[in-house]
Amino acid sequence: MVLLEAAGETAQVLLDYVTPRFRDFSPGEFVWRQSGLLADLGYRRVVTPPGMLSPYYDRVGFERDGDSWVLEVRP
């Protein structure tokens, strides 16, 4: 489950949850990289809240920016 808050072309991650059974990164890989949904919705950037617990974001294309993770969305 992913819940985002829109701020123009930036989406702020409010919730990113997967049940333990599916925590092999494939759901995140699909949502953040493969689906094209973020670009289709007009987002160019996704930002996580500071201090995310157990982050996997570096494995799906996000880069560290201070205490947050940022994904530049490809059109």
Buried (B, 14 or more C-beta within 10 A) or exposed (E): EBEBEEEEEBBBBEEBEBEEEEEEEEBBBEBBBEEEEBEEEEBBBBBBEEEBEEBBBEEBBBEEEEEBBBBEBEE
